[in-house]
Amino acid sequence: MGTTLIILGALIFFAHLFAYWFSKLRIPDVLLLLMIGILIGPVFRWVTPEMLRSVAGVFASLTLLFVLFDSGVDMSLNSIRRTWRGFVQVTLFSFILSAIVVAVIAHQMGFEWSVSILLGSMMGGTAAAIVIPLIKQMKVSEYTRTVLTLESALSAVLSIVVSLSIIQGFEMGHFSISRLLFKVLTSVLMALMLGGLGGVVWSLLLDRVRRLPHPMFLTAAFLFIIYGLTETLGFSGAIASLAFGVVLGNTDSIANIVPLGFKRHPFHSLKPEEKSFYKEMLFIFKTYFFVYIGICIPFSNSTALLYGLIISLALYVMRFLLISVVGRPNSRIDRIVVSMMIPKGLASAVLASIPEQLNRTLGYTLIPGATMIKHVVYAVIFFSIIICSILVLATKKYTIAPPR
């Protein structure tokens, strides 16, 4: 226990130090945290993924929850209104093309087409826990920042729903496109409704809640309930967290569109000190998340690493070509940033472990190559983060905001 606490404390200390270096030297702290995970995991074997398996799911969910909540609080409804066409266009084209590219490469690896398509769907989205912290440090327009934030949230939902539907198709012996589309739309719309309604309710109660002893963490507690309830009902807790944050960050706009009966009840937003507290919580969770990713990289499987590198490079080439064809955003710097921001993360990692767990539970091989699927996805996560960090570093003169 003593050693564990030393490691945890040292990680938080060095994470703040890396963040300081990031602002001064304009070097992505993501890369440094990932290297720490590799050192204490695969290199020195001080920590293994098996040691963290019992808490990994909860920890990963909390990281995603705080990332999307924080980005929602900082997002304006006007920005969403102006960018929704752009982010839908980028999200759908990028997801579909990414899934196709990965499926073709996976089939060349020897996977069956059904498994290849499953692998492609697992890696069709982007990682909000990586994209959002990076773009907050970059010289991009509000339009681009909103597009990338919304894409990272929606593409994760697409990846999860499509992948789980394909896995269900394996179990049932057939696959339904209409059922898949229904699940995607239902998951997004119901999550938006639950998160938005939760935000309105909490905004009305917030002033009274502040009169309770030690109220600082109560907003997070209510957010946990919204996230958990949404997930329990089978919808996207990530989208609900984003919607909850958007409502709390836009109470003035929300107050103008609610029914007149609510006008006598004032809407309250988060105070600056509360926002600062949740940003610090996000910083801590983000730190451990990147270190955990580094711990989980399968360096013992050279084949998975090779194909992970090939897939990652192919995905970045595809993204650059897509953004050059789509033509938005118009700024050259914005197009460069949008092209770089396709690292894989939490959703892909969680989905990659499901086939192996399912085969183990059933006692027979329902999805062939399940272990290789997991290793390849983890390798893609690793290389996509590395490539993204290198690209950010290589273009920092143009894309990263100067230190204040």
N, C-alpha and C positions, 0 to 999 in steps of 0.2 A: 504493500500500500504506500509506503514511504517513497519508493522509487517511482511509482505511478504518479503520485502528486508532484514530484519533482519534474517529471516529464511534462505533465499538464501545465504546470506553472511556467516552465521554460518555453513551451510552445507559445503561450499567450504573450510573454515578454518579447520573444524574438519576432512574433507576428507584428507587434507594434513597431519594432525596430525596422522590419522589412517595409512596413507601410511608410515609415519616415524616409527610408532609402528610395522608395518608389516615387515619392513626391520630389525628392531632391535630384536623383539620378534618372528618374523616369524609366525605371526598370520594373516590369510586372512582378509584383509580389507573389502572384499565383505560381510562377515558375520556381521561386525560391521555396515556397511551402511544399510544393510537389517534390522537390529534391529532398527535403527533410523526411517526408514520408518514405521515399525510396531508401534513404540511409537507415532509418530505424526499422524498416520492414524488410524488403528483399536482401539488402546488403548485410546488415549486422544481425538481423533476425531478433531484435529486441521485442518487436511486436509483430504478431501475425494476424491475418484476417480472421482466423478462427477465434482468436481471443476477443474480437470485437463483434462477432456475428450476432450475439444476443441483443446488443444495443444499436447496431448499425442502422436498422430500419427506422427506429424512432429518431435517431440522431439525424439521418438523412432527411426525413420528413420535416423536422424542425428547421433545418437549414433552408430548405425550399420555402417553407412557410414564412420565415422572417425575410428572406430575399424578396419574395413577391409582395408581401405586405409593405415593406419599406419602399419598394419601387412604386407601388400604388399610391402611397401617401404623397410621394413627390410628383405624381402625374396629374395633369389637369384634364378636365373633361373636354376642354376646347382642343387640346392636342389630340386626344383620342378621336374626336369628331373629324379633325382635319386629316388624320393619317389612316383611318380604318381601311380604306381601299388599298393603300400601299402595303400595309402589313399583311392583309389577307392575300394579296397577290404574291408577295415575297414568300410568305409562309407555305402556301399551297404548292407553288411551283418548286420551292426548295425541298419540301418534304417528299413530293412525288419523285423528283429527279434523284434525290439522295437515295431513296429506297430502291430505285431502278439500278443505279450505279452499284450499290452494295450487293444487290441480288445477283447481278451479272458476274461480279467478281467472285462472290461466294459460290456460285454454280461452277465457275472455273476451278475453284478449290476442291470440288468434288461433292458439294452438298446437293441434295435433291432440290428441285425448283421450289417446292413448298417450303422447305427449310430456308432456302436462300431468300425468299420473299419475307419470311419471318425475321430473318437477320437484318434485312433492309429496313423493315418497319421499326425495329428496335433502335436504329441509328438515324432515323429521319429527322429527329428533332434536335434542338440546341439546348445547352445547359444554362438555365437562368442563374444558377448559383455562380457561374463563371462569367457569363456575358454581362450581366447587370453591374457587378462591381467594376469591371473593366471599362465599360462605356461611360461610367460616371467620372472617370479620370481623363476622358478624351475630348478633343475639340470638335464636337459634332453638333449639329443643329438639334433643336428640341424635337423636330420631326423625326430625325433618324433615331434619336434616343428612344422615342416612344415606339417607333416601328420595331426596333430590336427587342425592347422589353416585352411588347405584346407577342412578338413572334416566339420568343423563348417560352412564354407561358402556353400559348396555343399549340405550338409544335410538340411540346411535351404531352399535352392531352391527346393529340393525334397519334403520337407514337405509342402511348399506353393503350388507348382504345383499340387501335388497329392491331397491335401485337397480341393483346389478350383475345381479340376476336379470332385471329388466326389460330391461336392455341386452342380456343374452344372448337374451331373447325377441325383440328386434329382429333379432339375427343369425340366429336359428333360424326366425323367422317365426311363432312361437306362444309362449304363456306358460302355465306350469303352477303352480297354487296349491299343490298337494301337494308339488311339488318345492321350492317356496319355503319352506314350513313346515319341511320336512326340513332344508334348509340352515341356517335360523335356529337350530333346536334343536341341530343338530350343531355349528355354530360356537360356540355358547355353552357347551354341555356339555363339548366337547373342550378348549376354552380354559380352562375352570375346572379340568379335570383336570390339564392340562399345567402351568398356573400353580401350582396347589396342590401338585402333586407336586414341582415345582421348588423351592417354598418349603420343603417338608419336608426335601428333600435338602440345601438350602443351610443350613438351620437346624442340621442335624446336623454339617455341615462347618465352620460359621462359626468356632468356637473355634480349630480348627486353622489355618484360613486367616489368622486374625489374627496368627499367628506368622511369617508371610511378611513380607519388607520392603515397606513402603508399601502396606498392605492396604486403606486407606480406600475406594478406588474399586472394589474387587473385587466387592462386592455388585452395583454397577451393571453391571459387566461380565457377571456371570452373568445379570442381568436382561435385558441386551441379547440374550444367547443364547436365553433363554426366549421373548422377544418375537419374535425373528427366526425361531426354529424354528416357533413357532405360526403365524406369518404364512406361512411357506414351505409348511406343511402345508395351508394354505387356511382356517385358523380365525382367531379374533379375538385379535390380540396385545394389544389394549387390555384385554380381559377377563382374559387371562392375567396381565398386569401387576398388575391389581387383586387377583386371587387370590393372587399371589406376595406382595404387600404385606400382605394380610389374614393370611396364615399367619405371616409374620415378626412381625406385630404382636400375635399371639395364641398364642404358643408354649406358654404354660401350659395353655390350653384344648385345643390340638392334642395335647399330650402325654397328656392324659387320655382321648383317643379312639382313639389309634393302637394297633395290636396289641401284645400283651404282649412280643413278641420285641424290640421297639424300646425297651423301658423302660430297658434298661441303657445306652442311648445318650442323653445329655442333649440337650435342645433348647435352642438359644440364640437370643436376640432381638437386635435392634440396640441398641447402647449410645447414650446421649444425644448424645454427640459425633458419632456416625455419623448419627443422625437429623438433627442440625443441619447437617451437611455436605450431605446430600441435599436439605434444604429450601433451602439456598443455591443449589444447582444448579437446583432447580425455579424459584427466583426469577429466575435469569438467563435460563433458557429461556422462561419466561412473558413476560419483558420483551421479548425479541426477537420472540416470537410475535405479540403485540399490535401492535408496530410494523410487522411484516410485513403483517398484515391491513390496516392503514392504507395501506400502500404500494400494495396491490392493488385498492383501491376504484376502479371504472370511472367517474370523474367526466365523461369525455368522452361517455358514452352517457346522455343525459337520459331517454330512454324507459325504460331499464333501472332508472334511479334512481327514477323515478316509480312503476313497478310494484313495485320493491323496497320502497318506503315503504308502499304500499297493502297488500302481502302481510304486512309486518311488523306493521302496525297490526291487521290482521285476525287474525293469529296471537295477539297479546296479548289481544284481545277474546275470542277462543275460549278461551284458557287461563283467563282470569278467570271466564268462565261455567262452564267445566268444574270448576274447583276449588270454586266456590260450590255446584255440584250434588253433587259427590262428597262434600264435607263433611269430609274429613280432609286434614291434621291439624286438630284441634279448636280450637287456639288461633287467635285472629284474626290475630295477628302472623305466625304460621307460615303461615296461608293466604295472607296478602299476599306473603310471601317466595316460597312455592311458585309463586304466580301470576306473579311477575316473572321467574323463572329459566328463560327459554326462549331465550336468545341462541344464535345459530347460529355455527359455527366450523369447526374443522379438517375434520371428516368431510364437511360440506357443500362446503367449498372444494375438497377433493380430488376428490369425486365430480363436481363441476361441470365440471372440466377433461377428464373422460374422453370425453364425446361428441365434442368437437372433435378430440381426439387420435385417436380411433377413425376419424372421417371422413377425417382427414389420412392415416392409415396405409392405409386401404382405397382411397383415391383417388377415392371417390365419397361422396355424401351418404346415409349409412345413417340417421342421426338428424337430421331437419330442425331448423333453428334452434339449432344447437349453440353458436354464439358468443353468441347472445342468452341461452341457458340459463346460460352461465357468468357473463355480466354481471349477470343478474337475481339469481342466487344470491349473488354477491359483494355486490350492493347490499343484499340481505336481511341478510347477515352484518353489514354496516356499520350499517344502521338498527336491527337487533335489539339490537346491543351498545349503541348510543346510547340507545335507549328503555330498556333494562335499567338502564343507568347513571343516566339521568335519574330513573327510578322509585326506584332505591336512594337517590339524592340527595334526592328529594322526601320520602321516608319515613324518612330517616336518624334522626330523633328517636326513632322507635319500633323500627326494625329493626336499626340498627347499634350494636354494643357500644361503650360509651364507652371512650376511650383509658385505658390503664393508666399 
